[in-house]
Amino acid sequence: MLFEINKTLLQLFKYKKQYNKLRGLVKLNLLDKEIVDIIKEIDKYWKCTQDDVMNIGVFSSQLFTSQNNDDVKNSIYEDVLLTMQ
């Protein structure tokens, strides 16, 4: 069930309007570390753009270049990005 909540949340966070509505309600300490890392990157993304819908290609590039990831984390992030599309 938690995976489904994370998946739905991340799908909603692709849209700036939904992100703005929901972000303040999300308690990071209740989520998996990988999801928290992704949400923090989403926070950075939305601070730097005026778009209404996330550009997954740009976000993906930001995610993989800003983190010092191992292969396991990269695999998780790839799965999450596929879910967000």
N, C-alpha and C positions, 0 to 999 in steps of 0.2 A: 504494500500500500504506500509506503514512504516513497518508493521509486516513482509511483504514479503521481504523487503530489509534487515531487521535484520536477518531473517531466512536464506536468501541466504548468507549474510556476515558470519554468524556463521558457516554455512556449509563449506564455503571456508576456514575459519580459522582452520579447522581440519587438513589441509595440510600445512606443514611448508613452502613449496615453495610459496604457495598462500598467506600465512600469511605474509611472508617477503616482497612480492610485494605490498600488499594492506594496511598493518597496518599503515604506515606513512600517508596514504591518508585519514584515517578515523578520523573525527572530533568528539570526544566524547561528546562535548557539544550539538550536534544535536540529540543524541540518548537518549532513555529511561534509567533511572537510573539502572534498573536491567540489561539491556544489557551492560551498561558501566561497572558494577561490574563484569559481566562475561568476558568481553574483558580484563579487568585488570587481572583476574585470568588466562586467556589464555596467556597474556604477561608473567606472572610468570612461567606458564607451559613450554612455549617454551624456556625460559632462562635456564631451568633445564634439558632439554633432548636433545638428538641428533637424536631422531627418525624423520622420514619423515612424518608419519601420527600419529595423536593424538590417544593415548590410552584413550578412553572415560571412561573406568572404573577408571583409575588412575586420570584423570581430574575430574571426578565426586566426587571422594573421597576428592581431594584437595579442590574443590569448597565448599563442604558441611562442611568441617572441618575448613576452614580458615575464614569463614564468621559467624557472630553472627546473624543467621537468625530466623525469625519467621515462622509460618506455611504457611503464604501467600507467602513469598519469596521462601521458599522451594518448594512450589507447582509450582511457576513460573519457578524456576531453573530446576525442573524435566521435565516440558514441553519443556523447551529450550534444555535440553540434549536429549530428544527424537527426537527433530527436527534435532539436529546435527548428529544423527546416520544415 
